[in-house]
Amino acid sequence: MQLINTILGVPLGHILRICLIITGNYGLAIILFTLVSKVLLFPISAWVQKNAVRMARLKPELDEIKLRFAGDKDKIADEQIELFKREKYNPFSGMVPLLIQIPIIIGLIHVLNNPLLHLDADTFYPYFFAMDLSRVTSITQPDISWALAFLGIIATFLMCVSQNYLNPFQRQQSAANKWGMTAAITAFAAYFVFVVPLGLALYWAASNFMQIAVMFICNILYNPRKYIDQQRQAQKPVLSPEEKAALKKARVREKADIKRFYSTEDKQLVFISPSNGYYKYYKNFIAYILENSSITIHYVTSDFNDQIFNNPKISSYYVGENALISFMMKIEADMIVMTMPDLGHYHIKRSWLKKDIEYVFADHSMNSMHMVFREGALDYYDTIFCVHAQYMDEVRASEKLYGTKEKKLIPVGYNLIDDLIEQYESQEHKSNEIKTILIAPSWQKDNILELCIDDLLAQLIGRGYNLIVRPHPEFIKRFPDRMKAILKSYEDYDGGGLTFETDFTSSTSIFTSDMLITDWSAIAIEFSYTTLKPSVFINTPPKIMNPNYTKIPIVPLDIALRDLLGVSVDLDKMNGLADVAADLFERQEDFKEQILDTREKYLFNLGRSGEAGGRYIIEALGRRVGSKVI
């Protein structure tokens, strides 16, 4: 207590004594003291307002990060931190006034609880409008002091309401958040004014009324409308009754499935899937295992509508993204197969209960490991299913560079390519009378649709081609307004030969096109490997998850393949795109042989990846139980 008096009480007591000398009245002295504190703290309030405006201005970019990397919490966090650093924004700045006001209140409590320690006892008169400011208001004995107590509650409520409408950041919160916080702070004020001396209740009321004025002044100095593009402020979607019912049904299913999973003993094999679309990366492994062993396959998906639930041969479970965090920590099995990089680094950890689980990484793309994955993304896996030989080289080089454990590298191949080739070769193909070019961008930041779709189309429209623009499904899903704007800009075009394909139920356009144009989408590899036709790569900014990828002296396959499967074109050379396309069509047969050689060189077990991966799983699990299970 003596420490509080020395550090806080004495300085505040001196200021209050000066205010009392000036006003000659204890109540007026407290009000003047409050005004002085607001004036002194005004630069901080203005700084907080400026930061709040900056935060509101950044909200569209934050919303875009959440949309672009939905499902990847680690990437969202990384991108947000980078954005804050770039914009020099401190997300904790809003706490500064509170952190400053807390010691002031603590000091005032001490001063007003012990006024005679700081004020002249001979002249001290604690009354203000017949109210004794030195005593605590009784909640059980109503008197005139209740008026001041309720004034403090009203002032708090009005301050919160004003903040909801004046503070740039607060205005963007949902109604539930704004009014929930208002109710909580007002309730605290209702408690506070009845447990502290009435003088402090007067300070509380005066402080809140003055804070309203401070907010108005700050809004004049830093008017949010000058800095915030209101048109870009994303609105939080309101769930329909049907969507709310579906969420409730999903939670019930999740709880039951988790209980059923944990109650199943001696689980050997578990596949983890983020969504319905990931089954195609496991399909051939699973088919081989079901056909050649008696192993029970447990399949955990975070998609409530996953089609896996229609497969009676597989034990399937729904575990949502949030529940998956603790679920993975408590999981018990002999082997877990996953497509998620960064195991052990962020929210998804290895099991804490069973330490000898074999974690197998099965990639869902044919990208290079060291450029499109973060550093150490595969460090906590035991086994890697490799798509191509260079993947093995990259993993071994990474292990050597960082001194991490040596993993088992299994030459498997790529399920999806095997299926696409089989599907393509089973169909009858006719030559297009008019050459068809499929434009299929990625949905990563700065893709073709965002950077250069108009320039690209301007080069090809009217050249005698049939153009099909097929946006990535995720781009339409996450950025519907941008897609609508692009479609609207071409709705009056009547020159023919241009189609925007937004129905993805069919892959016909992929198989029947004569050429593909993309940026960094893996669809180019799938298209060229499947059809043996060339692709044009627009050199938009690449997706680089590891800025230190050059430490590994291997050219990423994402870059090397661009000139093996077709031709790459820089953004500043788009005016020559029509000539590039014409030249590729002239040399299509040459590229067919080159793509065929490239496919043979860079893919393991072409047409047999399901068998390669499935056989490894069966044999590895057989070794664990000491018997052959094939």
C-alpha positions as CSV (number, residue, x, y, z in Angstrom):
1,M,0.0,0.0,0.0
2,Q,2.9,2.4,0.8
3,L,4.4,1.6,-2.6
4,I,1.1,2.5,-4.4
5,N,0.9,5.7,-2.4
6,T,4.5,6.7,-3.3
7,I,4.4,5.8,-7.0
8,L,0.8,6.8,-7.8
9,G,-0.9,8.5,-4.9
10,V,1.6,11.2,-4.2
11,P,1.8,12.6,-7.8
12,L,-1.9,12.4,-8.3
13,G,-2.5,13.9,-4.8
14,H,-0.4,16.9,-5.7
15,I,-2.4,17.5,-9.0
16,L,-5.7,17.1,-7.1
17,R,-4.5,19.6,-4.4
18,I,-3.7,22.1,-7.1
19,C,-7.1,21.6,-8.7
20,L,-8.7,22.1,-5.3
21,I,-6.8,25.3,-4.7
22,I,-8.0,26.6,-8.1
23,T,-11.7,25.6,-7.7
24,G,-12.2,25.7,-3.9
25,N,-14.6,22.8,-4.1
26,Y,-13.7,19.1,-3.8
27,G,-16.2,18.0,-6.5
28,L,-15.1,20.7,-9.0
29,A,-11.5,19.8,-8.2
30,I,-12.2,16.2,-9.3
31,I,-13.9,17.4,-12.5
32,L,-11.0,19.7,-13.2
33,F,-8.5,16.9,-12.5
34,T,-10.4,14.7,-15.0
35,L,-10.2,17.5,-17.6
36,V,-6.5,17.9,-17.1
37,S,-6.0,14.1,-17.4
38,K,-7.9,14.1,-20.7
39,V,-5.9,17.0,-22.1
40,L,-2.7,15.3,-21.1
41,L,-3.8,12.0,-22.6
42,F,-5.3,13.5,-25.8
43,P,-2.2,12.9,-28.0
44,I,-2.5,9.2,-27.1
45,S,-6.2,9.2,-27.9
46,A,-5.5,10.8,-31.2
47,W,-2.8,8.2,-31.9
48,V,-5.3,5.4,-31.1
49,Q,-7.9,7.0,-33.4
50,K,-5.3,7.1,-36.2
51,N,-4.5,3.5,-35.6
52,A,-8.2,2.6,-35.5
53,V,-8.6,4.3,-38.9
54,R,-5.6,2.4,-40.2
55,M,-7.1,-0.9,-38.9
56,A,-10.4,-0.2,-40.6
57,R,-8.6,0.7,-43.8
58,L,-6.8,-2.6,-43.6
59,K,-9.9,-4.6,-43.0
60,P,-10.6,-5.4,-46.7
61,E,-7.1,-6.8,-47.0
62,L,-7.5,-8.8,-43.8
63,D,-10.8,-10.1,-45.2
64,E,-9.1,-11.0,-48.4
65,I,-6.4,-12.9,-46.6
66,K,-9.1,-14.9,-44.7
67,L,-10.9,-15.7,-47.9
68,R,-7.8,-16.5,-50.0
69,F,-6.3,-18.8,-47.3
70,A,-9.4,-20.1,-45.7
71,G,-8.7,-23.4,-44.0
72,D,-5.0,-22.6,-43.6
73,K,-4.9,-20.8,-40.2
74,D,-1.1,-20.7,-40.1
75,K,-0.9,-19.0,-43.5
76,I,-3.6,-16.5,-42.4
77,A,-1.7,-15.6,-39.3
78,D,1.6,-15.3,-41.2
79,E,0.0,-13.0,-43.8
80,Q,-1.7,-10.9,-41.2
81,I,1.6,-10.3,-39.4
82,E,3.3,-9.4,-42.7
83,L,0.5,-6.9,-43.4
84,F,0.8,-5.3,-40.0
85,K,4.5,-5.0,-40.4
86,R,4.2,-3.5,-43.9
87,E,1.6,-1.0,-42.8
88,K,3.4,-0.3,-39.4
89,Y,0.2,-1.2,-37.5
90,N,0.3,-2.3,-33.9
91,P,-2.8,-4.4,-33.1
92,F,-2.3,-3.8,-29.4
93,S,-2.4,0.0,-29.7
94,G,-6.1,0.1,-28.6
95,M,-5.1,-1.2,-25.2
96,V,-2.8,1.8,-24.5
97,P,-5.5,4.2,-23.1
98,L,-6.7,1.4,-20.8
99,L,-3.2,0.5,-19.6
100,I,-2.6,4.2,-18.8
101,Q,-6.0,4.7,-17.2
102,I,-5.7,1.7,-14.9
103,P,-2.9,3.1,-12.8
104,I,-4.7,6.5,-12.7
105,I,-7.8,4.8,-11.3
106,I,-5.7,2.8,-8.9
107,G,-4.0,5.9,-7.7
108,L,-7.3,7.9,-7.5
109,I,-8.8,5.1,-5.4
110,H,-6.0,5.5,-3.0
111,V,-6.2,9.3,-3.0
112,L,-10.0,9.4,-2.6
113,N,-10.0,6.6,0.0
114,N,-7.4,8.5,2.0
115,P,-7.9,12.2,1.0
116,L,-6.4,13.5,4.2
117,L,-3.0,12.0,3.3
118,H,-2.9,14.3,0.3
119,L,-5.1,17.3,1.0
120,D,-5.0,19.9,3.8
121,A,-7.1,18.5,6.6
122,D,-8.0,21.9,8.0
123,T,-9.6,23.1,4.7
124,F,-10.8,19.8,3.3
125,Y,-14.6,19.8,2.8
126,P,-15.7,16.6,0.9
127,Y,-19.2,17.7,0.0
128,F,-20.5,18.4,-3.5
129,F,-24.2,19.4,-3.9
130,A,-24.8,17.9,-0.4
131,M,-23.2,14.6,-1.3
132,D,-20.3,13.3,0.8
133,L,-17.7,12.3,-1.9
134,S,-15.5,10.5,0.6
135,R,-18.0,7.8,1.4
136,V,-19.1,4.7,-0.6
137,T,-22.7,4.8,-1.9
138,S,-24.9,2.3,-0.1
139,I,-26.8,0.1,-2.5
140,T,-29.3,-0.8,0.2
141,Q,-30.0,2.7,1.4
142,P,-31.2,5.0,-1.4
143,D,-30.3,8.7,-1.0
144,I,-29.2,11.7,-3.1
145,S,-25.8,10.0,-3.8
146,W,-27.6,7.5,-6.0
147,A,-28.1,10.3,-8.5
148,L,-24.3,10.6,-9.0
149,A,-23.9,6.8,-9.0
150,F,-26.5,6.5,-11.8
151,L,-25.0,9.4,-13.6
152,G,-21.8,7.3,-13.8
153,I,-23.7,4.4,-15.2
154,I,-25.5,6.5,-17.8
155,A,-22.3,8.2,-18.8
156,T,-20.7,4.8,-19.4
157,F,-23.6,3.6,-21.5
158,L,-23.6,6.8,-23.6
159,M,-19.8,6.6,-24.0
160,C,-20.2,3.0,-25.3
161,V,-23.0,4.0,-27.7
162,S,-20.9,6.9,-29.0
163,Q,-18.0,4.6,-29.5
164,N,-20.1,2.2,-31.5
165,Y,-20.9,4.9,-33.9
166,L,-17.7,7.0,-33.9
167,N,-14.8,4.6,-33.5
168,P,-13.8,3.3,-37.0
169,F,-12.9,-0.1,-35.8
170,Q,-15.9,-0.5,-33.5
171,R,-18.3,0.5,-36.3
172,Q,-17.2,-2.6,-38.3
173,Q,-18.1,-5.0,-35.6
174,S,-21.3,-7.0,-35.6
175,A,-24.3,-5.8,-33.7
176,A,-23.9,-8.7,-31.3
177,N,-20.3,-7.7,-30.5
178,K,-21.0,-4.0,-30.2
179,W,-24.0,-4.3,-27.9
180,G,-22.6,-7.2,-26.0
181,M,-19.6,-5.2,-25.1
182,T,-21.8,-2.2,-24.3
183,A,-23.8,-4.3,-21.9
184,A,-20.7,-5.8,-20.3
185,I,-19.0,-2.4,-19.7
186,T,-22.2,-0.8,-18.4
187,A,-22.8,-3.7,-16.0
188,F,-19.2,-3.3,-14.7
189,A,-19.9,0.4,-14.2
190,A,-23.1,-0.4,-12.2
191,Y,-20.9,-2.5,-9.9
192,F,-18.0,-0.1,-9.8
193,V,-19.9,3.0,-8.7
194,F,-21.3,1.2,-5.6
195,V,-18.0,-0.1,-4.3
196,V,-15.8,3.0,-4.5
197,P,-15.9,6.4,-2.9
198,L,-18.5,8.7,-4.4
199,G,-15.7,11.0,-5.5
200,L,-14.4,8.2,-7.8
201,A,-17.9,7.7,-9.2
202,L,-17.8,11.5,-10.0
203,Y,-14.5,11.0,-11.8
204,W,-15.9,8.0,-13.7
205,A,-19.0,10.0,-14.9
206,A,-16.9,13.0,-15.8
207,S,-14.3,10.9,-17.6
208,N,-16.9,9.1,-19.7
209,F,-18.7,12.3,-20.7
210,M,-15.4,13.9,-21.6
211,Q,-14.4,10.9,-23.6
212,I,-17.4,11.3,-25.8
213,A,-16.1,14.8,-26.6
214,V,-12.6,13.5,-27.2
215,M,-14.0,10.9,-29.7
216,F,-15.8,13.7,-31.6
217,I,-12.6,15.8,-31.8
218,C,-10.6,12.8,-32.9
219,N,-13.1,12.0,-35.6
220,I,-12.7,15.6,-36.9
221,L,-8.9,15.2,-36.9
222,Y,-8.9,11.8,-38.4
223,N,-12.2,11.4,-40.2
224,P,-12.6,7.7,-41.1
225,R,-14.5,8.6,-44.3
226,K,-11.4,10.2,-45.7
227,Y,-9.2,7.1,-45.2
228,I,-11.6,4.2,-45.6
229,D,-13.0,2.9,-48.8
230,Q,-16.5,2.2,-47.6
231,Q,-17.3,0.3,-50.8
232,R,-14.7,-2.3,-50.0
233,Q,-15.9,-3.0,-46.5
234,A,-17.0,-6.6,-46.5
235,Q,-20.3,-7.4,-44.9
236,K,-20.5,-10.4,-42.6
237,P,-22.9,-12.9,-44.1
238,V,-26.0,-13.6,-42.2
239,L,-26.8,-17.3,-41.8
240,S,-30.2,-18.5,-43.0
241,P,-32.4,-20.7,-40.7
242,E,-31.4,-23.6,-42.9
243,E,-27.7,-22.9,-42.6
244,K,-28.0,-22.6,-38.8
245,A,-29.9,-25.9,-38.7
246,A,-27.1,-27.5,-40.9
247,L,-24.4,-26.2,-38.5
248,K,-26.3,-27.7,-35.5
249,K,-26.6,-31.0,-37.3
250,A,-22.9,-31.0,-38.1
251,R,-22.0,-30.4,-34.4
252,V,-24.2,-33.3,-33.3
253,R,-22.6,-35.5,-36.0
254,E,-19.1,-34.4,-35.0
255,K,-19.6,-35.2,-31.4
256,A,-21.0,-38.7,-32.2
257,D,-18.3,-39.5,-34.7
258,I,-15.4,-38.5,-32.4
259,K,-16.8,-40.7,-29.7
260,R,-17.2,-43.6,-32.2
261,F,-13.6,-43.1,-33.4
262,Y,-12.1,-43.1,-30.0
263,S,-14.1,-46.2,-28.9
264,T,-12.7,-48.2,-31.8
265,E,-9.7,-50.1,-30.7
266,D,-6.6,-51.3,-32.6
267,K,-6.9,-48.8,-35.4
268,Q,-4.2,-49.5,-38.0
269,L,-4.8,-47.0,-40.8
270,V,-6.3,-43.5,-40.8
271,F,-6.6,-41.1,-43.7
272,I,-7.1,-37.4,-42.9
273,S,-8.9,-35.2,-45.4
274,P,-9.6,-31.4,-45.3
275,S,-12.6,-31.6,-47.6
276,N,-14.6,-33.6,-50.1
277,G,-12.2,-32.8,-53.0
278,Y,-9.2,-34.6,-51.4
279,Y,-10.5,-38.1,-51.8
280,K,-9.2,-38.2,-55.4
281,Y,-5.6,-38.0,-54.0
282,Y,-6.2,-41.1,-51.9
283,K,-8.6,-43.0,-54.1
284,N,-6.2,-45.4,-55.8
285,F,-4.3,-46.2,-52.6
286,I,-7.6,-47.0,-50.9
287,A,-8.9,-49.1,-53.8
288,Y,-5.7,-51.2,-53.8
289,I,-5.7,-51.7,-50.0
290,L,-9.4,-52.8,-50.0
291,E,-8.8,-55.2,-52.8
292,N,-5.5,-56.7,-51.4
293,S,-5.9,-56.7,-47.7
294,S,-8.3,-57.0,-44.8
295,I,-7.2,-53.7,-43.3
296,T,-10.0,-51.5,-42.0
297,I,-9.7,-48.0,-43.4
298,H,-10.7,-45.1,-41.1
299,Y,-11.3,-41.9,-43.0
300,V,-11.5,-38.6,-41.1
301,T,-12.9,-35.6,-43.0
302,S,-13.5,-32.0,-42.1
303,D,-16.3,-31.7,-44.7
304,F,-19.8,-32.5,-43.4
305,N,-21.0,-33.2,-46.9
306,D,-18.0,-35.3,-48.0
307,Q,-19.1,-38.1,-50.4
308,I,-16.9,-40.5,-48.5
309,F,-19.9,-41.1,-46.2
310,N,-21.6,-42.9,-49.1
311,N,-18.9,-45.5,-49.2
312,P,-19.9,-48.5,-47.0
313,K,-16.5,-50.1,-47.3
314,I,-14.8,-47.3,-45.4
315,S,-15.3,-46.2,-41.7
316,S,-15.7,-42.5,-42.1
317,Y,-15.9,-39.7,-39.5
318,Y,-16.7,-36.0,-39.5
319,V,-14.3,-33.8,-37.5
320,G,-14.5,-30.1,-38.1
321,E,-11.4,-27.9,-38.5
322,N,-11.5,-26.6,-34.9
323,A,-12.2,-30.0,-33.3
324,L,-9.4,-31.5,-35.4
325,I,-6.8,-29.7,-33.4
326,S,-7.4,-31.6,-30.2
327,F,-8.5,-34.7,-32.1
328,M,-5.1,-35.1,-33.7
329,M,-3.3,-34.7,-30.4
330,K,-5.2,-37.7,-28.9
331,I,-5.4,-39.9,-32.0
332,E,-4.1,-43.5,-31.8
333,A,-3.3,-45.6,-34.8
334,D,-0.4,-47.4,-36.5
335,M,-0.3,-45.1,-39.6
336,I,-1.8,-41.8,-40.6
337,V,-1.8,-40.6,-44.2
338,M,-2.2,-36.9,-44.7
339,T,-1.9,-34.2,-47.4
340,M,-1.2,-31.3,-45.0
341,P,2.3,-29.8,-44.9
342,D,3.6,-28.1,-41.7
343,L,2.6,-31.0,-39.4
344,G,3.9,-30.2,-35.9
345,H,4.7,-26.6,-36.6
346,Y,1.3,-24.9,-36.1
347,H,-2.1,-26.1,-34.9
348,I,-2.0,-29.7,-36.2
349,K,0.4,-31.7,-34.0
350,R,1.6,-35.3,-33.8
351,S,-0.3,-37.4,-31.3
352,W,0.6,-36.9,-27.7
353,L,-0.8,-40.3,-26.7
354,K,0.9,-42.6,-29.2
355,K,4.4,-41.8,-30.1
356,D,5.2,-44.4,-32.6
357,I,2.6,-43.6,-35.3
358,E,4.0,-43.5,-38.8
359,Y,2.9,-40.3,-40.4
360,V,2.8,-40.5,-44.2
361,F,2.7,-37.4,-46.4
362,A,0.9,-37.8,-49.7
363,D,1.2,-34.6,-51.8
364,H,-1.9,-33.3,-53.5
365,S,0.1,-31.5,-56.2
366,M,3.2,-32.0,-58.3
367,N,4.9,-28.9,-57.0
368,S,8.4,-28.6,-55.7
369,M,8.8,-29.1,-52.0
370,H,11.3,-26.3,-51.3
371,M,9.5,-23.3,-53.0
372,V,5.8,-23.8,-52.4
373,F,6.1,-25.2,-48.8
374,R,7.4,-23.4,-45.8
375,E,10.8,-24.2,-44.4
376,G,10.6,-27.5,-42.4
377,A,7.1,-28.2,-43.7
378,L,7.8,-32.0,-43.8
379,D,10.1,-32.3,-40.8
380,Y,7.7,-34.1,-38.6
381,Y,6.6,-36.7,-41.1
382,D,8.2,-40.1,-41.1
383,T,7.5,-41.1,-44.7
384,I,7.0,-39.2,-47.9
385,F,5.2,-40.5,-50.9
386,C,7.2,-38.9,-53.7
387,V,5.7,-37.9,-57.1
388,H,9.0,-37.6,-59.0
389,A,12.7,-38.1,-58.5
390,Q,13.4,-34.4,-58.1
391,Y,11.1,-34.4,-55.1
392,M,13.4,-36.9,-53.4
393,D,16.5,-34.8,-54.2
394,E,14.8,-31.7,-52.7
395,V,13.8,-33.5,-49.5
396,R,17.3,-35.0,-49.0
397,A,18.9,-31.6,-49.7
398,S,16.6,-30.0,-47.2
399,E,17.5,-32.6,-44.5
400,K,21.2,-32.0,-45.1
401,L,20.9,-28.2,-45.1
402,Y,18.9,-28.1,-41.8
403,G,20.2,-31.2,-40.1
404,T,16.8,-32.8,-39.7
405,K,16.0,-36.5,-39.5
406,E,16.2,-38.6,-42.6
407,K,12.7,-39.7,-43.8
408,K,11.6,-42.7,-45.8
409,L,11.1,-41.6,-49.4
410,I,8.8,-43.9,-51.3
411,P,8.7,-43.6,-55.2
412,V,4.9,-43.6,-55.6
413,G,3.7,-41.2,-58.4
414,Y,0.5,-39.2,-58.6
415,N,-3.0,-40.7,-58.4
416,L,-4.8,-37.9,-60.0
417,I,-2.7,-37.9,-63.2
418,D,-3.1,-41.7,-63.5
419,D,-6.9,-41.2,-63.4
420,L,-6.9,-38.3,-65.8
421,I,-4.8,-40.1,-68.4
422,E,-7.0,-43.2,-68.1
423,Q,-10.1,-41.1,-68.5
424,Y,-8.7,-39.2,-71.4
425,E,-7.4,-42.2,-73.3
426,S,-10.8,-44.0,-72.9
427,Q,-12.5,-41.2,-74.8
428,E,-12.8,-40.6,-78.5
429,H,-11.2,-37.4,-79.6
430,K,-12.0,-35.3,-82.7
431,S,-10.0,-32.4,-84.0
432,N,-11.5,-29.0,-83.4
433,E,-12.4,-27.1,-86.5
434,I,-11.6,-23.9,-84.7
435,K,-8.6,-24.1,-82.4
436,T,-9.7,-23.9,-78.8
437,I,-7.6,-22.1,-76.1
438,L,-8.5,-22.7,-72.5
439,I,-7.6,-19.9,-70.1
440,A,-7.5,-21.4,-66.6
441,P,-5.8,-19.2,-64.0
442,S,-4.9,-20.1,-60.4
443,W,-6.7,-18.3,-57.5
444,Q,-3.5,-17.2,-55.8
445,K,-2.9,-13.5,-55.3
446,D,-2.1,-11.6,-58.5
447,N,-3.4,-14.3,-60.8
448,I,-4.4,-13.6,-64.4
449,L,-7.9,-12.6,-63.6
450,E,-6.6,-10.0,-61.2
451,L,-3.7,-8.7,-63.2
452,C,-4.1,-9.0,-66.9
453,I,-7.2,-10.7,-68.2
454,D,-8.2,-7.8,-70.3
455,D,-4.8,-7.5,-71.9
456,L,-4.7,-11.2,-72.5
457,L,-8.1,-11.4,-74.2
458,A,-7.3,-8.3,-76.3
459,Q,-4.4,-10.2,-77.9
460,L,-6.4,-13.3,-78.8
461,I,-10.0,-12.1,-79.5
462,G,-10.5,-11.8,-83.3
463,R,-7.6,-14.1,-84.2
464,G,-9.8,-17.0,-85.2
465,Y,-9.7,-18.9,-81.9
466,N,-12.4,-20.2,-79.7
467,L,-11.5,-18.9,-76.2
468,I,-12.8,-20.4,-73.0
469,V,-12.1,-18.6,-69.7
470,R,-12.4,-21.1,-66.8
471,P,-11.8,-19.4,-63.5
472,H,-10.6,-21.5,-60.6
473,P,-13.6,-22.6,-58.5
474,E,-12.0,-21.1,-55.4
475,F,-11.7,-17.7,-57.0
476,I,-15.4,-17.7,-57.7
477,K,-16.2,-19.0,-54.2
478,R,-14.0,-16.5,-52.3
479,F,-14.2,-13.4,-54.6
480,P,-17.7,-13.5,-56.1
481,D,-17.8,-9.7,-56.5
482,R,-14.6,-9.6,-58.5
483,M,-15.9,-12.4,-60.7
484,K,-19.2,-10.7,-61.3
485,A,-17.3,-7.5,-62.3
486,I,-15.3,-9.4,-64.9
487,L,-18.3,-11.1,-66.3
488,K,-20.2,-7.7,-66.4
489,S,-17.3,-6.1,-68.3
490,Y,-17.8,-8.6,-71.2
491,E,-21.6,-9.0,-71.1
492,D,-22.0,-6.7,-74.1
493,Y,-19.3,-8.4,-76.1
494,D,-21.0,-10.0,-79.2
495,G,-18.0,-10.8,-81.4
496,G,-18.2,-14.5,-80.7
497,G,-15.4,-17.0,-79.8
498,L,-15.4,-16.1,-76.1
499,T,-17.0,-18.1,-73.3
500,F,-16.8,-17.8,-69.5
501,E,-17.2,-21.3,-68.0
502,T,-18.3,-21.2,-64.4
503,D,-20.0,-24.6,-64.3
504,F,-17.4,-27.1,-63.1
505,T,-19.5,-30.2,-63.2
506,S,-17.8,-31.2,-66.4
507,S,-14.1,-31.4,-67.4
508,T,-14.9,-31.5,-71.1
509,S,-13.2,-28.2,-71.9
510,I,-10.0,-29.4,-70.3
511,F,-9.8,-32.5,-72.4
512,T,-11.0,-31.0,-75.7
513,S,-9.0,-27.8,-75.7
514,D,-5.9,-27.5,-78.0
515,M,-3.9,-25.2,-75.8
516,L,-4.0,-24.0,-72.2
517,I,-3.0,-20.6,-70.8
518,T,-2.4,-20.2,-67.1
519,D,-0.2,-18.5,-64.6
520,W,1.1,-20.9,-61.8
521,S,-1.9,-23.3,-61.6
522,A,-1.1,-27.0,-61.4
523,I,-3.8,-27.5,-64.1
524,A,-1.1,-26.9,-66.7
525,I,0.8,-30.0,-65.6
526,E,-2.4,-32.0,-65.5
527,F,-3.5,-30.7,-68.9
528,S,-0.2,-31.2,-70.7
529,Y,0.6,-34.6,-69.0
530,T,-2.9,-35.8,-69.9
531,T,-3.4,-34.5,-73.4
532,L,0.2,-34.1,-74.5
533,K,-0.7,-30.6,-75.7
534,P,1.4,-27.5,-74.8
535,S,0.6,-24.8,-72.3
536,V,1.4,-21.1,-72.2
537,F,2.5,-19.8,-68.8
538,I,2.0,-16.1,-67.9
539,N,4.7,-15.0,-65.6
540,T,2.6,-13.4,-62.8
541,P,4.3,-13.3,-59.4
542,P,4.8,-16.9,-58.3
543,K,3.6,-18.5,-55.1
544,I,6.6,-18.6,-52.8
545,M,6.0,-19.9,-49.3
546,N,9.7,-20.3,-48.5
547,P,11.6,-17.1,-49.3
548,N,14.8,-19.0,-48.6
549,Y,14.2,-21.7,-51.2
550,T,17.3,-20.7,-53.1
551,K,19.4,-22.2,-50.3
552,I,18.7,-25.5,-51.9
553,P,20.6,-25.5,-55.2
554,I,17.8,-27.2,-57.2
555,V,15.6,-25.3,-59.7
556,P,12.0,-25.8,-58.5
557,L,10.1,-28.0,-60.9
558,D,7.3,-25.4,-60.9
559,I,9.8,-23.2,-62.8
560,A,11.6,-25.8,-64.8
561,L,8.5,-27.4,-66.3
562,R,7.3,-24.1,-67.7
563,D,9.7,-24.3,-70.6
564,L,9.3,-28.1,-71.0
565,L,5.5,-28.2,-71.3
566,G,5.2,-25.0,-73.3
567,V,6.3,-21.4,-73.3
568,S,6.4,-18.8,-70.5
569,V,5.5,-15.1,-71.3
570,D,6.4,-12.1,-69.2
571,L,3.7,-9.6,-68.3
572,D,5.4,-6.8,-70.2
573,K,5.5,-8.9,-73.4
574,M,1.8,-9.7,-73.5
575,N,1.5,-7.9,-76.8
576,G,3.2,-10.8,-78.5
577,L,0.9,-13.5,-77.0
578,A,-1.0,-14.1,-80.3
579,D,2.3,-14.9,-82.1
580,V,3.3,-17.2,-79.2
581,A,0.0,-19.1,-79.6
582,A,0.4,-19.4,-83.3
583,D,3.9,-20.7,-83.0
584,L,2.9,-23.3,-80.5
585,F,0.2,-24.6,-82.7
586,E,2.7,-24.9,-85.5
587,R,5.1,-26.9,-83.3
588,Q,2.4,-28.9,-81.5
589,E,3.7,-32.3,-82.7
590,D,7.2,-31.4,-81.5
591,F,5.8,-30.5,-78.1
592,K,3.9,-33.7,-77.9
593,E,7.1,-35.7,-78.0
594,Q,8.8,-33.3,-75.5
595,I,5.9,-33.5,-73.1
596,L,5.8,-37.3,-73.4
597,D,9.5,-37.5,-72.5
598,T,9.1,-35.1,-69.7
599,R,6.2,-37.1,-68.2
600,E,8.2,-40.3,-68.3
601,K,11.1,-38.6,-66.7
602,Y,9.4,-36.7,-63.9
603,L,6.6,-39.2,-62.8
604,F,7.1,-42.4,-60.8
605,N,5.0,-45.4,-61.6
606,L,2.9,-43.8,-64.3
607,G,-0.5,-45.6,-64.3
608,R,0.5,-47.6,-61.1
609,S,0.7,-45.0,-58.3
610,G,-2.2,-46.5,-56.5
611,E,-0.5,-49.9,-56.4
612,A,2.9,-48.4,-55.4
613,G,1.4,-46.4,-52.5
614,G,-1.1,-49.1,-51.4
615,R,1.5,-51.9,-51.4
616,Y,3.8,-49.8,-49.2
617,I,1.0,-49.2,-46.7
618,I,0.0,-52.8,-46.5
619,E,3.6,-54.0,-46.1
620,A,4.5,-51.4,-43.5
621,L,1.5,-52.2,-41.4
622,G,2.2,-55.9,-41.8
623,R,5.7,-55.4,-40.4
624,R,4.2,-53.6,-37.4
625,V,2.0,-56.6,-36.5
626,G,4.7,-59.1,-37.4
627,S,2.7,-60.8,-40.2
628,K,2.1,-60.4,-43.8
629,V,-1.4,-59.0,-44.4
630,I,-1.5,-59.1,-48.2
